[in-house]
Structures are given as C-alpha cells and as structure tokens.
C-alpha cells in the first residue's frame, strides 16, 4: 500500500482535475493510520479519506469506495489494487481515453513489476513465465482494440475508471455474493454493458503488479489459475444450467486446455523451461473448470499472500 500511495503522489495530474483519495481497509479495526498519515503529509493539496469496511470480501470494500464517491457527488472513480503501483501518466491517459470516446467505464493493462534484484534463478524463471503470459494477453487486447473491438474487452478493476453518474443512475454495484472468489469486477462490467454502458480499454495507462516471493511459486500459480477459472465458469454455469450449447463449449474449452498443458509440458526441454509456467497455468485452469462443473466455489482471496 505504501508503494502504491508513493506512486500516486508522483503521477501527473491535469490542472483542471481535483483529486480525492479513498482508502478502505477491509478489516474489523483500523491498522493503517501511520501509512495513511504519511500519505496525507505528502499530498496536502488533496483530500484523503480513510474508511473501514468490516464485511470481509473485495466486493464489500469496492462498494464502500463507490458509495463514498456517490455521497461526495464525484464525477469519476478510479480503482487499482493495493499491491500495484501506477505510471506517472496513468491518470492522464485514462482521462484522455475516457474523454475521447465518452466512456462510462475504461480500463487498461496491469503489467508485472520487475523482480527484486538478487532473486534466485528459480524465482526469476517463474517471474519470466508470468510476465510472458501477461504480455501476450496484453498484445491480444491491443490487437482487438486495433480492430475496433474494444467494447468487447472486459474491464477489470486492477486499472479502471468509471463514471459515478452512471452508477447513480443505474444503481449498479459490485455483487457481494462473489465472496472471496474474485471476478466481481468483470461481472460488474457484464451487467454495465447490459445497462447500456459505453466501455473501452487503453494501452497507455499502465499499472504494475508487485509479485512478492511467496507468489513466485508453481503452487501459487496453479491455485490462482484454478480459482480464477472456477469463478469465471461458475458464473457462466449458474446462469445457464441446461444449456446444451454451453455444455459443448465447456467441453471444447476443457479439451483445448488439456492439449495446451501437454504441449507446454512437452516443450519444456526445448524452451529451456520457458513453457513450465504456462503448463502449470493450463493445469490450474483445467482443475478450475472441473471444480465449477461439480458446483465448487473459489475462495482465492480468503487468505492474503505477499506480506
């Protein structure tokens, strides 16, 4: 959180923009007074609001932030995660994309921050694999944008801007039934699109996710892939039980992931280990689909990592 706030204090802010920072601690008591206090001293020109949300779950915390923005009659709301930092041009670029296309929601890439100097060969190998997956995903989104298919790009709150009047008008909120599963942000985007939201994505507003050593392990990557896939497919299945076409698509997706796993596994010797992380990621996604099919839910965020 300290790193994120430091990056906020260094980002460029247009002269006609007034900022207010809302920090919500998802806990039963305040524990971040020192961090918040130092941040207030760093940016005396802006307001810093520190809130407590005792109901555990990301959706509860995000709704608290959204409700703060609604009560204050703000124009726009941005989100990043507390394990990220933002580029100096992050806010400027989100605003530029939003203004150029009159968007209700706009999101942007979250890249993997550079690994800590002195990390072991094994950690660097895993970091490299994660970074490669992340950059390939970003490249695909950029291609969709260049083909004028930007409205179909899901908006995740890792790097996000939304119109507060849109949420006031529609009453849309993050779905708290997701609990500790994650995925409530993409579901919000789906519901927003149904309500007529204009959505977009810009490659120029960059945020960076920190990968602490605890997360640079194959077990963590397997669990993360499994849990993200479980949350995604549970949402789809719960709303389409008995849909024959969906079952065919599900079987096809499962088969493709199994084949991708074996292909990446076989390629490990030829790529000097570069496909190892992708193999584990595909294996996790296979487990995630199977969990979703038997009715299991993801609880990925029940245990915090990276302290």
N, C-alpha and C positions, 0 to 999 in steps of 0.2 A: 504493500500500500504506500509506503514511504517513497518508493521508486516511482510509482505512478503519479503521486502528487508532485514530486520534483519535476517530472516531465510536463505536467500541466502548467507549472509555474514558468516554464521556458517556452511554451508554444506561442506562436504568433496569433494575436487577436485583432481583428479588424476594428478600426476606430469607432464604428457605429454600433458595436456589439457590447452589451452588458452581460457579465457572467455571474452566475450563482452556482456554487458547488454544493451538492447534497451527498453526504457520506452516510450510508445506512449500515449500521453494524447488526448483523443477524445473530443476536445473542440475547441472553436474559439480563445482561448488565453492560454498562459502558466500560471498555478497556483500552480505548484508543485516544484518550484525552491528550496525551503528550504528542502523538503524531499529528492529530488534528490541530493542536495549538501551534506547533511549529509551522504547519502549512498556512494558518491564518497570518502568522507574522511575515511569511514570505510574500503573500499577495494581499496587502492591506486595502487595495483598491476594490477588491471583490468580496462578496458575502460568502461565508462558509457555514453551511447548516449541517449539524451532526445529529442524526436520528437513531433510535433504537427500534428494531423490529424483533419482538420476542418469538413470533411464529417462525420456526425453522423451515427453510426452503427458499430457493432462489426466487421463485415467483412471488412469494410474500415480500421479499426485500425489494424486488423491482417494482412491485405495485406501490410500495411505500414511497419510493422515489417519484413514481409517476403521479401519485396523489399530491405530493409536495409541489410538483410543477403545476398541477391543476389549481391548487389553492392559491398559488402565487401568481396565477394568470400569466405564466411564462409563454413565450412564443414557440420555443423549440427545446427539445430534451435530447441529450446525448447519453450514450452508455459505453463504457468499456469495463473490462473485468479488473479486479484488484491485483491480478498477477501479470498485468500488462503495463507497458509504457506507450506514449504516443509520440509521433514525429512532430517536429516543430510546425509543420504545415498542415497537421491533421485537421484542425478545426476549420481553417481557411478552405481546404479542399472539400470537406463535407458541405460547407455552406455554398461553395461555388456550384457543386453538382445539384444541390437541392434547389438553388435559385434558378439555375439554367433550365431545369426541367419541371419546375413547380411540383416537387415531390412531397408526398406525405411521409414517406419513410425512405431513407437511404443508408446503405451500409458500405463497408469497404474491407480490404484484406487485413487479416491478422497474421503476421509473419512470425517465425520462430526467432527469438533473440539469440545473438551469438553465445556460444557455450563459454563457460567460465575458463579462463586461461589455466593451464596445468591439469585439466581433466584427463582421466585415463584414456587409453586407446579405445577401450570398450565403450565408455561413455560417449566419446567422440564419434564412434561408429554408429551408435544408436541415434545420437543427435543428427548426424548427417542423413540418416534414413528418414527421420521425421521431417527434417527440413525439405528433403526432396519430395516427399508426398505432399507437403503443404504447398510448395511452389508449383508443382504440377496441377494441383487443384486450382490455384490462383490463375494459372495460364489458361485453363479451361474456361474459367469465368470471364477472363478478358476476351477470349475468342467469342463467347456468347454475346458479350457487350458489343464487340465489333460487328457482329451480325445482327445488331438491333434487337436482340432477345433479352435485353437487360431486365425487363419486368418479370421474367421468369426466374431470376436469381433469388433464392431465399435470403432473407435478411436476418442475420444473427446479431445478437446484442454485444458481441465481443468488440465491435466497432460500428456504431449505429447512431443515427439521428432521426428523430420523429417529430411530427407536428403536434404540439399539445392541443390546439383547437380540434384536430381530427379526433383525438381520443376523448375530448369533452363532448363532441357532437355524437359520437358513436357509442360511448360508454364502454369501449373495448378495454379489457385488462388482461394481464398475464394469467393463465389458467393455473390456479393453485393446486388442482388435482394431480399435477405432474409430480408434486412432492420433491423427492430427491433424485428424480430420474434425469432431469435436464430435458432440453428440447422444447421448453415452453416458449422460447423466443421465436423459433421457426413456426410453431403452431400459431402464435400471435400474427406473424406475417401472413399465414394462410387465411386466417379469419379477417385480417385487414383487407386483403385482396377481395374477399367476398363482399366486403362493405364498400368497395369502390376506391380503395387507396391506390394512389399512384406511387409506385415503388421503383427504386433504382439502386445502382451499385457503381462506385467509382474506384479505379485502381490507384488513385493518387493520395488518398488519406490513409496513411499507414500506421497501424498499431503493432506492437511487438509483444509476443507472449514469452514470459520467462519460463524456462524448463529447469527447475531445480533437480539436483542429482537423484532425488527419490523417484522422480518421474522418468528418468533416463534408464528404464529397465524394461525388459521384454514383458514381464508380468504386468507392469502398469499399462503398457501399450495394449496388451491383449484385453485387459479389463476395460480400458477406455473405449476401444473399438467395439467390444461386446456390448457395453452398456449404452453407447450412443446408438448402435444399430437396434438394440432391443427397444429403446424409447421411440425411435422412428417408426419401426414396424408395428409396435403395439398400438400407436396412434392410428395408423392406417387400418389395421385389422379391427380395432374396436368400432370403427365407423362403417365397416364394410363386411360384416360377417355374412357368409353365404354367397358372396360374390364369386362366381366361377372364374371370371376373367382375372380377378385379383389373385386367386389361387394359382393360376397358370403363371402369372407374372412373378409371383413369390417363388415358385419352383424354379423358374428360369434364373432369377436373381441368385438363388441359393446355388444352383449348378455353376453359374459363372464365377462365383466367389470361391467355390471349391476348386475349380480348374485354375483360377488365378493363384490360389495358395500353392498348389502343387507345382505350377510353373515357376513361381518365385523361389520355392524351396529348391527345385532342381537347378536353378540358375545361380545359387549362392556361390559354388566354387568358381563359376565363370566370371562372376562380377566382383570377386574378392569380398564377398559378404554384403554387398550393397543392396541386395534384394531381401536380406534377412528381415529387416523391419517391416517391409511390405508383406512378406509372408505371414508374419505374426499378426499384422493388421487384418489381413484377409481371414485368417483363422478366427480372430475375435469376432469379425462380422458374421461368419458362419454360425458361431455359437449364439450370437445375438438374434439372428433370425429364428433359430430353433427355440430359444427362450421365449421369444414373442409368440411363436405358434402354440406353445403349451401354456400361455397365459401368464408367464412370469414378468415382473416389472423390474425396471432398472432402479438401483438405489446408489448410483455412482457418486453422488455428492453428499452421501450420509457421512462419509469420513473425509475430512480435509487432509490434503497432502501438501508437501513442499515447505514445511516450516523450517 
